[in-house]
């Protein structure tokens, strides 16, 4: 049983089985952690030197210290809430861009078209981390699993799940032809998004107008 933190469990369906849970390799954030440490402890080391400048020196010290605290909190939040959940039905990418910016992307296995692996640099090869890029069929959406440990193993898992999904869809008579077609699925997905943006009546009017023009 794969253990998944509660925050990520909320996005899972009842009938989904988690195959893998992946977070970015913590070592890639070491630069931000070191910078935060310098900003936090640096002012303490030069505390008496800055006191010579009175209130201005104390104000500068406080600003530097707070920047260090902010940088450290941001680094922790980004790492904690960035993860990829791989299930038997889909792949879900939770991407924490900053303290107040989160992005959620997902793709069912039937829509997964291409899975590529990239490991660049000595450190990536030495510590065995890299990036997996997933292209979905019928759209320009790209899922990126960045700085993950053991990327070749994760890549194999993704490829196996994709192939298993293809075999299942080809043999499952309960799945209609349009459900087996990634481009049609993407088309209906776009329609659903437009219905939310424009409203059902406006979308229907636009479709009727387009169909009249095609005639």
Secondary structure as UniProt FT lines:
FT   HELIX           6..9
FT   TURN            10..11
FT   TURN            14..15
FT   STRAND          18..24
FT   HELIX           26..29
FT   HELIX           30..45
FT   HELIX           47..51
FT   TURN            52..53
FT   HELIX           54..80
FT   STRAND          83..87
FT   STRAND          90..96
FT   STRAND          102..108
FT   HELIX           109..111
FT   STRAND          112..118
FT   HELIX           122..126
FT   TURN            127..128
FT   STRAND          129..136
FT   TURN            137..138
FT   STRAND          142..149
FT   HELIX           151..171
FT   TURN            173..174
FT   HELIX           177..180
FT   HELIX           182..198
FT   HELIX           200..214
//
